Amino acid sequence: MQFLDAARVAAHLDRRVLIDALDAAFRRPHSAPDRQHYPLESDASGRTGGTLLVMPAWNGGHALGVKLVTVFPDNDSRGLPTVCASYVMMDRRTGEPRAILDGTELTRRRTGAASALASRHLSRPEASRLLMVGTGNLAAHLIDSHALVRPIREVRIWGRRFERADALAASLRRPGLAVEAARELEAAVRWADIISCATLSREPLVRGAWLAPGQHLDLVGAFTPAMCEVDDAAVARSELFVDTRSGVLGESGEIIGALARGVIRESALRAEFGDLPRGTFRRSTPQAITLFKSVGAALEDLVAAEIVVQGADGLRPGEPPGRPARSSLPSRP
């Protein structure tokens, strides 16, 4: 069985390949039970106990896997990642373990790819200005992934700490991509063609009153009913699309809250990724405001893990595996 650390996951997980693979995977038969949440008790010091998430998935081919995720919001104050994950990949035919992957890098890349897949179908083709709300580890992945499917030439980054947004902007500048930090969130929202949010906010950040026709909202961060990144007005003004209906209806604070307050009905969710073959995962008009809400789908992790393991085995994407290599488990560098 192999151990594939973050560097090897990144080396074998090309963003464009992953976006295309997700597009194809949601059009084929698969199984992905709803994510299980296990809240953890606070520790003796009173720090938030965090959350354990379990995400299994399998397909009709050779892939079977499960992701184990921990979310500890207080880790930011410790200088540690708030989200950590591991992925266990097994052979669908025999159940034999094939690999353990760094799930944190896997999650960041597949999350960016899922947002890019949604943008490919929802944002306007000429969209060139991206606002990134949030300065965490997902921000760079979302920016790079969006730039693969749309002609992004300008990026603004907003965060609660301007100096952090400014440092991130400086690290991402490159020829053909102008990146700068934004001091005023409202002005940045009004400026953007695509607004991507990846925060752990429990209060709305983006207001519906700030939105303009033709914009696309990409909401990644809020994954519990207590979290939200936009207000009810933004939800009400938008055409709503999701990664999975069951996941969003169970976890998305923005959607659950808007439903509970009677702002929208469940029928307002126009399509999920599984509807891609039907052609309904698309905006109605160029002037519509589209909103994509992602809480994370286990199929996305399975697809990403399969690509990584195939690459590590020297196989082409989609090529069936042989027996798992009988190598010892190397230590993490």
C-alpha contacts under 8 A as a table, 3 or more apart, distances in Angstrom:
res1	aa1	res2	aa2	distance
1	M	97	P	6.56
1	M	98	R	5.04
1	M	99	A	5.18
1	M	100	I	7.65
1	M	324	P	6.29
1	M	325	A	5.83
1	M	326	R	5.74
1	M	327	S	5.74
1	M	328	S	6.74
1	M	329	L	6.61
2	Q	98	R	6.54
2	Q	99	A	4.58
2	Q	100	I	6.35
2	Q	325	A	7.23
2	Q	327	S	6.53
2	Q	328	S	7.27
2	Q	329	L	5.99
2	Q	330	P	7.76
3	F	99	A	5.71
3	F	100	I	4.92
3	F	101	L	5.94
3	F	329	L	5.92
3	F	330	P	6.50
4	L	7	A	7.87
4	L	8	R	5.66
4	L	9	V	6.24
4	L	99	A	7.17
4	L	100	I	6.25
4	L	101	L	4.73
4	L	102	D	6.29
5	D	8	R	5.44
5	D	9	V	6.19
5	D	101	L	6.05
5	D	102	D	5.07
5	D	332	R	6.77
6	A	9	V	5.04
6	A	10	A	6.13
6	A	101	L	7.65
6	A	102	D	5.26
6	A	103	G	7.96
6	A	104	T	7.57
6	A	105	E	5.53
6	A	106	L	7.77
7	A	10	A	5.20
7	A	11	A	6.13
8	R	11	A	4.90
8	R	12	H	6.20
8	R	308	V	7.96
8	R	312	A	7.95
9	V	12	H	5.43
9	V	13	L	5.98
9	V	101	L	7.18
9	V	102	D	6.98
9	V	105	E	6.77
9	V	106	L	6.60
9	V	308	V	5.91
10	A	13	L	5.23
10	A	14	D	7.40
10	A	105	E	6.93
10	A	106	L	7.72
11	A	14	D	7.27
12	H	307	I	7.13
12	H	308	V	5.04
12	H	311	G	5.60
12	H	312	A	7.02
13	L	17	V	7.47
13	L	18	L	6.75
13	L	109	R	7.78
13	L	304	A	7.02
13	L	307	I	6.59
13	L	308	V	5.77
14	D	17	V	5.37
14	D	18	L	6.18
15	R	18	L	5.09
15	R	19	I	6.22
15	R	109	R	7.09
15	R	113	A	6.49
15	R	145	S	6.66
16	R	19	I	5.16
16	R	20	D	6.35
16	R	113	A	7.85
16	R	145	S	7.87
16	R	148	L	6.97
17	V	20	D	5.32
17	V	21	A	6.08
18	L	21	A	4.92
18	L	22	L	6.11
18	L	110	R	7.30
18	L	113	A	6.48
18	L	303	V	7.74
18	L	304	A	6.51
18	L	307	I	7.75
19	I	22	L	5.28
19	I	23	D	6.34
19	I	113	A	5.04
19	I	114	A	6.81
19	I	116	A	7.00
19	I	117	L	5.87
20	D	23	D	5.09
20	D	24	A	6.39
20	D	117	L	7.87
21	A	24	A	5.14
21	A	25	A	6.02
21	A	303	V	7.02
22	L	25	A	4.97
22	L	26	F	6.24
22	L	113	A	7.89
22	L	114	A	7.32
22	L	117	L	7.61
22	L	300	E	6.48
22	L	303	V	6.74
23	D	26	F	5.85
23	D	27	R	7.01
23	D	117	L	6.82
23	D	276	L	7.91
24	A	27	R	5.39
24	A	28	R	6.88
25	A	28	R	5.32
25	A	29	P	7.88
25	A	30	H	7.99
25	A	299	L	7.87
25	A	303	V	7.31
26	F	29	P	7.68
26	F	30	H	7.95
26	F	273	F	6.15
26	F	274	G	5.29
26	F	276	L	7.23
26	F	299	L	7.99
27	R	274	G	6.40
27	R	275	D	7.86
27	R	276	L	6.55
27	R	277	P	5.86
29	P	59	N	6.58
29	P	60	G	6.56
30	H	57	A	7.61
30	H	58	W	6.06
30	H	59	N	4.31
30	H	60	G	6.29
30	H	299	L	7.66
31	S	57	A	5.61
31	S	58	W	5.41
31	S	59	N	6.08
31	S	299	L	7.69
32	A	55	M	7.78
32	A	56	P	6.13
32	A	57	A	4.31
32	A	58	W	6.62
32	A	297	A	7.71
32	A	298	A	5.88
32	A	299	L	6.09
33	P	55	M	7.46
33	P	56	P	6.56
33	P	57	A	6.81
33	P	298	A	7.93
34	D	55	M	7.32
34	D	246	S	7.18
34	D	247	G	6.52
35	R	53	L	6.67
35	R	54	V	5.81
35	R	55	M	5.00
35	R	56	P	7.61
35	R	247	G	7.42
35	R	298	A	7.53
36	Q	53	L	5.55
36	Q	54	V	5.18
36	Q	55	M	6.76
37	H	51	T	6.79
37	H	52	L	5.97
37	H	53	L	4.86
37	H	54	V	6.89
38	Y	51	T	5.66
38	Y	52	L	5.00
38	Y	53	L	6.31
39	P	49	G	7.25
39	P	50	G	6.26
39	P	51	T	4.51
39	P	52	L	6.36
40	L	49	G	4.72
40	L	50	G	5.39
40	L	51	T	5.50
40	L	52	L	7.13
41	E	48	T	7.36
41	E	49	G	4.64
41	E	50	G	7.43
42	S	45	S	7.78
42	S	46	G	5.60
42	S	47	R	5.55
42	S	48	T	4.83
42	S	49	G	3.81
42	S	50	G	7.53
43	D	46	G	5.42
43	D	47	R	5.73
43	D	48	T	7.02
43	D	49	G	6.03
44	A	47	R	7.55
47	R	74	D	6.90
48	T	72	F	7.14
48	T	73	P	7.33
48	T	74	D	6.56
49	G	72	F	6.93
50	G	70	T	7.01
50	G	71	V	5.38
50	G	72	F	4.37
50	G	73	P	6.78
51	T	70	T	5.59
51	T	71	V	5.11
51	T	72	F	6.66
52	L	68	L	7.28
52	L	69	V	5.72
52	L	70	T	4.65
52	L	71	V	6.61
53	L	67	K	7.97
53	L	68	L	5.87
53	L	69	V	4.92
53	L	70	T	6.26
54	V	66	V	7.03
54	V	67	K	5.92
54	V	68	L	4.98
54	V	69	V	6.51
55	M	66	V	5.35
55	M	67	K	5.00
55	M	68	L	6.58
55	M	298	A	5.46
56	P	64	L	7.81
56	P	65	G	5.77
56	P	66	V	4.03
56	P	67	K	6.33
56	P	298	A	6.11
57	A	64	L	6.07
57	A	65	G	5.69
57	A	66	V	6.31
57	A	298	A	5.67
57	A	299	L	5.77
57	A	302	L	6.37
58	W	63	A	5.64
58	W	64	L	4.31
58	W	65	G	6.38
58	W	92	R	7.29
58	W	299	L	7.44
58	W	302	L	7.11
59	N	62	H	7.03
59	N	63	A	5.90
59	N	64	L	6.84
59	N	92	R	7.89
60	G	63	A	7.72
61	G	92	R	7.06
62	H	91	D	5.83
62	H	92	R	4.59
62	H	93	R	6.22
62	H	320	P	6.75
62	H	321	P	7.53
63	A	89	M	7.36
63	A	90	M	6.58
63	A	91	D	5.80
63	A	92	R	4.95
63	A	302	L	7.17
63	A	306	E	6.70
64	L	89	M	6.07
64	L	90	M	5.12
64	L	91	D	6.02
64	L	92	R	4.99
64	L	95	G	7.79
64	L	302	L	7.17
65	G	87	Y	7.09
65	G	88	V	5.54
65	G	89	M	4.45
65	G	90	M	5.67
65	G	302	L	6.13
66	V	87	Y	5.88
66	V	88	V	5.51
66	V	89	M	6.85
66	V	298	A	7.85
66	V	302	L	7.72
67	K	85	A	6.86
67	K	86	S	5.83
67	K	87	Y	4.41
67	K	88	V	6.42
67	K	103	G	6.94
67	K	298	A	7.68
67	K	301	D	7.43
68	L	85	A	5.50
68	L	86	S	5.42
68	L	87	Y	6.36
68	L	103	G	7.80
69	V	83	V	6.96
69	V	84	C	5.71
69	V	85	A	4.27
69	V	86	S	6.68
69	V	103	G	7.82
70	T	82	T	7.96
70	T	83	V	5.70
70	T	84	C	5.34
70	T	85	A	6.32
71	V	82	T	5.53
71	V	83	V	4.56
71	V	84	C	6.68
72	F	75	N	5.65
72	F	82	T	4.94
72	F	83	V	6.47
73	P	76	D	6.49
73	P	82	T	5.18
73	P	83	V	7.97
74	D	77	S	5.79
74	D	78	R	7.12
74	D	82	T	7.07
75	N	78	R	4.93
75	N	79	G	6.29
75	N	80	L	4.97
75	N	81	P	6.01
75	N	82	T	5.16
76	D	79	G	5.14
76	D	80	L	5.54
76	D	81	P	6.30
76	D	82	T	6.06
77	S	80	L	7.48
81	P	84	C	6.65
83	V	104	T	7.18
84	C	103	G	7.14
84	C	104	T	5.33
85	A	102	D	6.68
85	A	103	G	4.27
85	A	104	T	4.76
85	A	107	T	7.69
86	S	100	I	7.01
86	S	101	L	5.92
86	S	102	D	5.12
86	S	103	G	3.95
86	S	104	T	6.72
87	Y	100	I	5.60
87	Y	101	L	4.98
87	Y	102	D	6.38
87	Y	103	G	5.01
87	Y	305	A	7.63
88	V	97	P	7.31
88	V	98	R	7.82
88	V	99	A	6.05
88	V	100	I	4.66
88	V	101	L	6.47
89	M	97	P	6.06
89	M	98	R	5.57
89	M	99	A	5.19
89	M	100	I	6.23
89	M	101	L	7.75
89	M	305	A	7.10
89	M	306	E	7.78
90	M	95	G	5.60
90	M	96	E	5.44
90	M	97	P	4.22
90	M	98	R	5.04
90	M	99	A	7.02
91	D	94	T	5.59
91	D	95	G	5.01
91	D	96	E	5.34
91	D	97	P	6.35
91	D	98	R	6.44
92	R	95	G	5.64
92	R	96	E	8.00
96	E	324	P	7.74
97	P	324	P	7.52
98	R	324	P	5.21
98	R	325	A	7.48
99	A	309	V	7.22
101	L	106	L	7.77
101	L	305	A	7.45
102	D	105	E	6.06
102	D	106	L	6.48
103	G	106	L	4.77
103	G	107	T	5.80
104	T	107	T	5.12
104	T	108	R	6.31
105	E	108	R	5.21
105	E	109	R	6.26
106	L	109	R	5.40
106	L	110	R	6.12
106	L	301	D	7.00
106	L	304	A	6.79
106	L	305	A	7.21
107	T	110	R	5.27
107	T	111	T	5.86
107	T	301	D	6.81
108	R	111	T	5.24
108	R	112	G	6.31
108	R	137	N	7.59
108	R	138	L	5.70
108	R	141	H	6.48
109	R	112	G	5.25
109	R	113	A	6.15
109	R	141	H	6.21
110	R	113	A	4.85
110	R	114	A	6.02
110	R	300	E	6.19
110	R	301	D	6.56
110	R	304	A	6.45
111	T	114	A	5.16
111	T	115	S	6.35
111	T	138	L	7.95
111	T	142	L	7.54
111	T	220	V	7.89
111	T	296	G	7.03
112	G	115	S	5.24
112	G	116	A	6.18
112	G	138	L	7.47
112	G	141	H	5.39
112	G	142	L	4.44
112	G	143	I	7.82
112	G	144	D	7.85
112	G	145	S	5.46
112	G	146	H	7.49
113	A	116	A	4.96
113	A	117	L	6.05
113	A	142	L	7.64
113	A	145	S	5.84
113	A	146	H	7.99
114	A	117	L	4.99
114	A	118	A	6.30
114	A	243	D	7.97
114	A	300	E	7.53
115	S	118	A	5.15
115	S	119	S	6.15
115	S	142	L	7.20
115	S	145	S	7.66
115	S	146	H	7.23
115	S	218	D	6.63
115	S	220	V	7.96
115	S	292	F	7.83
115	S	294	S	7.67
116	A	119	S	4.89
116	A	120	R	6.02
116	A	142	L	7.66
116	A	145	S	5.58
116	A	146	H	4.90
116	A	148	L	7.59
116	A	149	V	6.39
117	L	120	R	5.09
117	L	121	H	6.75
117	L	149	V	7.85
118	A	121	H	5.39
118	A	122	L	5.94
118	A	123	S	7.87
118	A	292	F	6.85
119	S	122	L	4.90
119	S	123	S	4.88
119	S	146	H	7.16
119	S	149	V	7.27
119	S	150	R	7.93
119	S	216	H	7.70
119	S	218	D	7.94
120	R	123	S	6.42
120	R	125	P	7.78
120	R	149	V	5.71
120	R	150	R	7.29
121	H	281	F	6.63
121	H	282	R	5.46
121	H	283	R	7.74
122	L	216	H	7.18
122	L	281	F	7.34
122	L	282	R	5.15
122	L	283	R	5.48
122	L	290	T	6.64
123	S	127	A	6.90
123	S	194	I	7.20
123	S	214	G	7.80
123	S	215	Q	7.13
123	S	216	H	5.39
123	S	283	R	7.79
123	S	290	T	7.25
124	R	127	A	5.45
124	R	214	G	7.03
124	R	215	Q	7.83
124	R	216	H	7.87
124	R	286	P	6.76
125	P	150	R	6.27
125	P	151	P	7.88
126	E	150	R	6.91
126	E	151	P	6.63
127	A	130	L	7.99
127	A	150	R	6.16
127	A	151	P	6.41
127	A	152	I	6.69
127	A	193	D	5.47
127	A	194	I	6.97
128	S	150	R	6.74
128	S	151	P	5.12
128	S	152	I	3.97
128	S	153	R	5.40
128	S	154	E	6.49
128	S	193	D	6.64
129	R	152	I	5.73
129	R	153	R	6.35
129	R	154	E	4.94
129	R	155	V	5.87
129	R	191	W	7.60
129	R	192	A	5.11
129	R	193	D	5.17
129	R	194	I	6.44
130	L	143	I	7.75
130	L	152	I	6.69
130	L	154	E	6.35
130	L	155	V	4.79
130	L	156	R	6.45
130	L	192	A	5.48
130	L	193	D	6.02
130	L	194	I	4.85
130	L	195	I	5.93
130	L	196	S	7.44
131	L	155	V	5.71
131	L	156	R	4.85
131	L	157	I	5.83
131	L	158	W	7.51
131	L	188	A	6.69
131	L	189	V	6.84
131	L	192	A	5.73
131	L	193	D	7.84
131	L	194	I	6.25
131	L	195	I	4.78
131	L	196	S	6.15
132	M	135	T	7.84
132	M	139	A	6.72
132	M	143	I	7.27
132	M	155	V	7.25
132	M	156	R	6.16
132	M	157	I	4.70
132	M	158	W	6.26
132	M	195	I	6.18
132	M	196	S	5.03
132	M	197	C	6.08
132	M	198	A	7.86
133	V	139	A	7.97
133	V	157	I	5.99
133	V	158	W	4.97
133	V	159	G	6.17
133	V	195	I	7.32
133	V	196	S	6.03
133	V	197	C	4.59
133	V	198	A	6.28
133	V	199	T	7.30
134	G	139	A	6.50
134	G	157	I	7.15
134	G	158	W	6.06
134	G	159	G	5.01
134	G	160	R	7.81
134	G	165	A	7.95
134	G	197	C	6.20
134	G	198	A	5.37
134	G	199	T	5.41
135	T	138	L	7.65
135	T	139	A	5.69
135	T	157	I	7.37
135	T	158	W	7.28
135	T	159	G	5.76
135	T	164	R	6.84
135	T	165	A	5.89
135	T	168	L	7.07
135	T	198	A	7.93
136	G	139	A	5.72
136	G	198	A	7.50
136	G	199	T	7.48
137	N	140	A	6.79
137	N	141	H	7.69
138	L	141	H	5.33
138	L	142	L	6.18
138	L	198	A	6.81
139	A	142	L	5.25
139	A	143	I	6.25
139	A	198	A	6.90
140	A	143	I	5.15
140	A	144	D	6.13
140	A	172	L	7.44
141	H	144	D	5.25
141	H	145	S	6.01
142	L	145	S	5.15
142	L	146	H	6.02
142	L	196	S	7.56
143	I	146	H	5.36
143	I	147	A	6.20
143	I	155	V	7.95
144	D	147	A	5.19
144	D	148	L	6.67
145	S	148	L	5.33
145	S	149	V	7.23
146	H	149	V	5.64
146	H	150	R	6.24
146	H	152	I	7.44
147	A	150	R	5.34
147	A	151	P	6.16
147	A	152	I	5.10
148	L	151	P	7.54
152	I	155	V	7.46
152	I	177	L	7.22
153	R	176	G	6.04
153	R	177	L	4.77
153	R	178	A	6.25
154	E	177	L	5.70
154	E	178	A	4.80
154	E	179	V	5.97
155	V	177	L	7.28
155	V	178	A	6.12
155	V	179	V	4.65
155	V	180	E	6.51
156	R	169	A	7.68
156	R	179	V	5.71
156	R	180	E	5.04
156	R	181	A	5.41
156	R	182	A	5.83
156	R	188	A	7.12
157	I	165	A	5.79
157	I	166	D	7.69
157	I	169	A	6.73
157	I	179	V	7.58
157	I	180	E	6.34
157	I	181	A	4.71
157	I	182	A	5.61
158	W	162	F	7.12
158	W	165	A	5.96
158	W	181	A	5.99
158	W	182	A	5.06
158	W	183	R	6.71
158	W	184	E	7.69
158	W	185	L	6.45
158	W	188	A	7.94
159	G	162	F	5.91
159	G	164	R	7.15
159	G	165	A	5.59
159	G	182	A	7.99
161	R	164	R	5.47
161	R	165	A	6.60
162	F	165	A	5.07
162	F	166	D	6.04
162	F	181	A	7.01
162	F	182	A	7.52
162	F	183	R	6.58
163	E	166	D	4.96
163	E	167	A	6.16
164	R	167	A	5.15
164	R	168	L	6.23
165	A	168	L	5.15
165	A	169	A	6.09
165	A	181	A	5.36
165	A	182	A	7.68
166	D	169	A	5.07
166	D	170	A	6.25
166	D	180	E	6.57
166	D	181	A	4.83
167	A	170	A	5.18
167	A	171	S	6.40
168	L	171	S	5.16
168	L	172	L	6.46
169	A	172	L	5.31
169	A	173	R	6.41
169	A	179	V	5.28
169	A	180	E	5.14
169	A	181	A	5.99
170	A	173	R	5.66
170	A	179	V	7.09
170	A	180	E	7.17
172	L	179	V	6.71
173	R	177	L	6.00
173	R	178	A	5.82
173	R	179	V	5.37
174	R	177	L	5.38
174	R	178	A	6.97
175	P	178	A	7.60
182	A	185	L	6.82
182	A	188	A	6.51
184	E	187	A	5.60
184	E	188	A	6.35
185	L	188	A	5.08
185	L	189	V	6.13
185	L	206	V	7.83
186	E	189	V	5.17
186	E	190	R	6.29
186	E	206	V	7.57
186	E	210	W	6.49
187	A	190	R	5.20
187	A	191	W	6.23
188	A	191	W	5.04
188	A	192	A	6.32
189	V	192	A	5.42
189	V	195	I	6.82
189	V	206	V	7.52
189	V	210	W	6.66
189	V	211	L	7.01
190	R	210	W	5.94
190	R	211	L	6.24
190	R	212	A	6.89
192	A	195	I	6.36
192	A	215	Q	7.37
193	D	214	G	7.36
193	D	215	Q	5.00
193	D	216	H	6.44
194	I	215	Q	5.86
194	I	216	H	4.80
194	I	217	L	5.99
194	I	218	D	7.38
195	I	215	Q	7.69
195	I	216	H	6.26
195	I	217	L	4.90
195	I	218	D	5.95
196	S	217	L	6.05
196	S	218	D	4.48
196	S	219	L	6.00
196	S	220	V	7.47
197	C	217	L	7.92
197	C	218	D	6.17
197	C	219	L	5.02
197	C	220	V	5.84
197	C	221	G	6.35
197	C	229	E	7.05
198	A	219	L	6.64
198	A	220	V	4.99
198	A	221	G	4.09
198	A	222	A	7.63
199	T	220	V	7.54
199	T	221	G	4.59
199	T	222	A	6.80
199	T	229	E	7.33
200	L	221	G	5.64
200	L	222	A	5.85
200	L	227	M	6.68
200	L	228	C	7.84
201	S	204	P	7.19
201	S	205	L	7.66
201	S	221	G	7.69
201	S	222	A	6.92
201	S	227	M	5.76
201	S	228	C	5.93
201	S	229	E	6.05
202	R	222	A	7.92
202	R	226	A	6.13
202	R	227	M	4.15
202	R	228	C	5.28
202	R	229	E	7.26
203	E	227	M	6.89
203	E	228	C	5.77
203	E	229	E	6.52
203	E	230	V	7.87
204	P	207	R	7.15
204	P	228	C	5.57
204	P	229	E	4.59
204	P	230	V	4.44
204	P	231	D	5.10
205	L	228	C	7.98
205	L	229	E	5.17
205	L	230	V	5.46
205	L	231	D	7.37
206	V	210	W	7.55
206	V	229	E	6.37
206	V	230	V	4.66
206	V	231	D	6.62
206	V	234	A	7.57
207	R	210	W	5.60
207	R	211	L	7.27
207	R	230	V	5.92
207	R	231	D	5.52
207	R	233	A	6.75
207	R	234	A	5.92
208	G	211	L	5.43
208	G	230	V	7.44
208	G	231	D	6.48
208	G	232	D	7.29
208	G	233	A	4.49
208	G	234	A	3.58
208	G	235	V	7.32
208	G	237	R	6.87
209	A	233	A	6.90
209	A	234	A	7.27
211	L	215	Q	7.07
211	L	234	A	7.41
211	L	289	I	7.86
212	A	215	Q	6.05
212	A	289	I	7.23
213	P	286	P	7.99
213	P	287	Q	4.72
213	P	288	A	5.56
213	P	289	I	5.48
214	G	286	P	5.70
214	G	287	Q	4.28
214	G	288	A	5.10
214	G	289	I	5.10
214	G	290	T	7.51
215	Q	287	Q	7.91
215	Q	288	A	7.38
215	Q	289	I	5.10
215	Q	290	T	6.56
216	H	289	I	5.84
216	H	290	T	4.78
216	H	291	L	5.87
216	H	292	F	7.82
217	L	289	I	7.74
217	L	290	T	6.09
217	L	291	L	4.52
217	L	292	F	6.09
218	D	291	L	6.07
218	D	292	F	5.03
218	D	293	K	6.38
218	D	294	S	7.86
219	L	222	A	7.49
219	L	229	E	7.20
219	L	291	L	7.45
219	L	292	F	6.10
219	L	293	K	4.92
219	L	294	S	6.15
220	V	223	F	7.78
220	V	293	K	6.42
220	V	294	S	5.17
220	V	295	V	6.38
221	G	228	C	7.95
221	G	229	E	7.36
221	G	294	S	7.99
221	G	295	V	7.53
222	A	225	P	7.90
222	A	227	M	4.94
222	A	228	C	5.28
222	A	229	E	6.55
222	A	252	S	6.14
222	A	253	G	6.44
222	A	254	E	7.80
222	A	295	V	7.20
223	F	227	M	6.70
223	F	251	E	5.31
223	F	252	S	5.27
223	F	253	G	6.97
223	F	295	V	5.28
224	T	227	M	5.52
224	T	250	G	7.94
224	T	251	E	4.51
224	T	252	S	5.52
224	T	253	G	5.71
225	P	228	C	7.74
225	P	250	G	7.60
225	P	251	E	5.31
225	P	252	S	5.44
225	P	253	G	3.78
225	P	254	E	7.54
225	P	256	I	6.49
225	P	257	G	7.41
226	A	253	G	5.58
227	M	252	S	7.35
227	M	253	G	4.99
227	M	254	E	7.33
228	C	231	D	7.63
228	C	252	S	7.43
228	C	253	G	5.06
228	C	254	E	5.05
229	E	254	E	7.04
230	V	234	A	6.17
230	V	235	V	7.33
230	V	254	E	6.64
231	D	234	A	5.52
231	D	235	V	6.73
231	D	254	E	7.14
232	D	235	V	5.08
232	D	236	A	6.05
232	D	254	E	7.32
232	D	258	A	5.87
232	D	263	V	6.84
233	A	236	A	5.03
233	A	237	R	6.04
234	A	237	R	5.28
234	A	238	S	6.27
235	V	238	S	5.44
235	V	239	E	7.97
235	V	240	L	7.44
235	V	254	E	7.49
235	V	255	I	7.53
235	V	258	A	7.35
235	V	264	I	7.99
235	V	291	L	7.54
236	A	263	V	6.48
236	A	264	I	6.54
237	R	289	I	6.93
238	S	288	A	7.16
238	S	289	I	4.86
238	S	290	T	5.17
238	S	291	L	5.79
239	E	268	A	7.49
239	E	269	L	7.66
239	E	270	R	7.03
239	E	283	R	7.24
239	E	288	A	7.05
239	E	289	I	6.12
239	E	290	T	4.76
239	E	291	L	5.95
240	L	268	A	6.43
240	L	269	L	5.04
240	L	270	R	5.73
240	L	271	A	7.50
240	L	290	T	6.24
240	L	291	L	5.04
240	L	292	F	6.21
240	L	293	K	7.64
241	F	269	L	5.78
241	F	270	R	5.68
241	F	271	A	5.20
241	F	272	E	5.87
241	F	281	F	7.22
241	F	290	T	7.54
241	F	291	L	6.03
241	F	292	F	4.74
241	F	293	K	6.33
242	V	245	R	6.28
242	V	248	V	6.91
242	V	269	L	7.25
242	V	271	A	6.52
242	V	272	E	4.80
242	V	273	F	6.91
242	V	292	F	5.36
242	V	293	K	4.76
242	V	294	S	5.85
243	D	247	G	7.83
243	D	248	V	7.64
243	D	272	E	5.13
243	D	273	F	5.21
243	D	274	G	7.97
243	D	292	F	7.64
243	D	293	K	6.65
243	D	294	S	5.26
243	D	295	V	7.19
243	D	296	G	7.12
243	D	297	A	6.84
244	T	247	G	5.36
244	T	248	V	6.25
244	T	272	E	5.28
244	T	273	F	6.50
244	T	274	G	7.44
244	T	294	S	7.72
244	T	297	A	6.94
245	R	248	V	5.27
245	R	249	L	5.93
245	R	269	L	7.72
245	R	272	E	6.27
246	S	249	L	5.26
246	S	250	G	6.15
247	G	250	G	5.27
247	G	251	E	5.97
247	G	252	S	7.66
247	G	295	V	6.51
247	G	296	G	7.74
247	G	297	A	7.61
248	V	251	E	5.17
248	V	252	S	4.88
248	V	255	I	7.12
248	V	256	I	7.90
248	V	293	K	7.30
248	V	294	S	7.15
248	V	295	V	6.22
249	L	252	S	6.31
249	L	255	I	6.85
249	L	256	I	6.11
250	G	256	I	7.44
251	E	256	I	7.43
251	E	295	V	7.08
252	S	255	I	5.50
252	S	256	I	5.92
252	S	293	K	7.79
252	S	295	V	6.79
253	G	256	I	5.21
253	G	257	G	5.69
254	E	257	G	5.39
254	E	258	A	6.15
255	I	258	A	5.14
255	I	259	L	6.14
256	I	259	L	5.21
256	I	260	A	6.16
257	G	260	A	5.09
257	G	261	R	6.17
258	A	261	R	5.24
258	A	262	G	6.20
258	A	263	V	5.02
258	A	264	I	5.94
259	L	262	G	5.14
259	L	263	V	5.95
259	L	264	I	5.31
259	L	265	R	5.87
259	L	266	E	6.98
260	A	263	V	7.68
261	R	264	I	7.99
262	G	265	R	6.88
264	I	268	A	6.31
265	R	268	A	5.56
266	E	269	L	5.98
267	S	270	R	6.90
269	L	272	E	7.90
270	R	280	T	7.48
270	R	281	F	7.48
271	A	274	G	7.85
271	A	275	D	5.92
271	A	280	T	6.22
271	A	281	F	5.44
272	E	275	D	5.45
272	E	276	L	7.48
272	E	281	F	6.86
273	F	276	L	5.56
273	F	281	F	7.17
274	G	277	P	7.33
275	D	278	R	5.35
275	D	279	G	6.85
275	D	280	T	6.32
275	D	281	F	6.34
276	L	279	G	5.42
276	L	280	T	6.56
276	L	281	F	5.63
278	R	281	F	7.78
279	G	282	R	7.08
283	R	286	P	7.19
283	R	288	A	6.64
283	R	290	T	6.59
284	S	288	A	6.62
285	T	288	A	5.39
296	G	300	E	7.58
297	A	300	E	5.53
297	A	301	D	7.17
298	A	301	D	5.24
298	A	302	L	6.36
299	L	302	L	4.98
299	L	303	V	6.15
300	E	303	V	5.27
300	E	304	A	6.22
301	D	304	A	5.10
301	D	305	A	5.96
302	L	305	A	5.13
302	L	306	E	6.06
303	V	306	E	5.20
303	V	307	I	6.37
304	A	307	I	5.25
304	A	308	V	6.39
305	A	308	V	5.10
305	A	309	V	6.13
306	E	309	V	5.22
306	E	310	Q	5.99
307	I	310	Q	5.22
307	I	311	G	6.10
307	I	317	P	5.83
307	I	318	G	7.75
308	V	311	G	5.10
308	V	312	A	6.14
309	V	312	A	5.01
309	V	313	D	6.09
310	Q	313	D	5.04
310	Q	314	G	6.19
310	Q	315	L	4.85
310	Q	316	R	6.45
310	Q	317	P	6.34
310	Q	318	G	7.84
310	Q	319	E	7.41
310	Q	321	P	7.19
311	G	314	G	5.03
311	G	315	L	5.50
311	G	316	R	6.67
311	G	317	P	7.34
312	A	315	L	7.50
313	D	321	P	7.98
315	L	319	E	6.02
315	L	320	P	7.99
315	L	321	P	7.55
316	R	319	E	5.41
321	P	324	P	7.74
